[in-house]
Amino acid sequence: MKQGMLWYDSHTGKAFKDRIESAVAYFTQKYGEKPEQCFVHPEMISGENGQTEAIKVVTDEKVLRNHIWIEFPEPE
């Protein structure tokens, strides 16, 4: 994990995909760039597909539950 934004999402009743898309939309609006990947705790995707069209999702136990670590895109 490098530079990014930590997003807390308390909407545990929402679908995983919707939670990720909300975080990505906020990130894109705030920073003017679309992120390439994010990190979530493995329990956030238990029982769900865990894939989204908006961003690559990586599980990591270092990320707190109900948090999404969104990385800035790599500079070219």
PyMOL commands that set and color helices and strands:
alter all, ss='L'
color gray80, all
select helices_A, chain A and resi 16-31+42-45
alter helices_A, ss='H'
color red, helices_A
select strands_A, chain A and resi 4-8+37-40+56-59+67-71
alter strands_A, ss='S'
color yellow, strands_A
deselect
rebuild
show_as cartoon
